[in-house]
Amino acid sequence: MNTNAEGEIELLKEQLEKVKQQDRILEEIENRLHKMKDIATYATDHRLSAQERNQLNKQMQEHQAAIKSVENYLTK
């Protein structure tokens, strides 16, 4: 193979790895969003004490923070 073709193959391999990484990040975000939906559904369907609401709010905030953290990798 000539150098130009080798360089193109290398570039395509790098792009493939980047897409795979983005796919893993999006999967993590999707999993977190599903967990947040489950929390919201649970909170809607049950009468919660103030302590339970605070605990669920804390969980939601943790999921939001994790999502924001991994989102940063998508823009790199």
N, C-alpha and C positions, 0 to 999 in steps of 0.2 A: 504494500500500500504506500501511496505517496504521503508526504507530510501533511498536505492539505486535508486529505481524507481522514488521517489519524487525528488531526486537530478537531475536525468536525465530529468524529465519533466521541472524542473526549468531552467536547462541549455538550453533546446529547446525553452522555452519561451523567454529567453534572446536573443538567436540567432535570433528568429523571429522578435523581436523588433529591433534588429540591422539591419536586412535586410529591414524592413519597413522604418527605418531611411535612409538607403542608397538609397532606392527607391525614397524617397522624395527629397533627394539631387540630384540624377540623373535627376529627373523630373525638378528641378529648373535649373540645368545646361542646359538641353535640351531646356527649355523655353528661357533662355538667348541666346543660340546659334541661335534659330529661330529669335529672335529679331535682333541679329547681322546680320544674313543673310538678313533680311528685309532692314536693314540700307544699307548694301552693294549693294543690288539690286536697291534700290532707288538712291543711289549715282551713280551707273552705268547708270541708265536710264535717269538721269536729268543733265542738265548743272548747276553746283552749283557755287555760289560765294565763295570767300575765307572764309567769315564768316560762310556760311552754312557748308562748308567742315570742318571747325574747330569745329563747334557745333556737327556734326556727329562723328568726331573723338573723341570728348570728351565723347559722348554717348557710343561709342565702347569701350573706355578705362574703363568706369564705368562698363560695362557688363563684360569685361575681369577681372577686379578686383573682382567683385562679384563672378565670377566663381572660381577664385583662392582661394577666401575665403572659399567657401563651399567645394571645393575639399579637403581642409585640414581635414574635418570631415570624408572623405572616408578612410583616412589612419589611423584613430584612432582605 
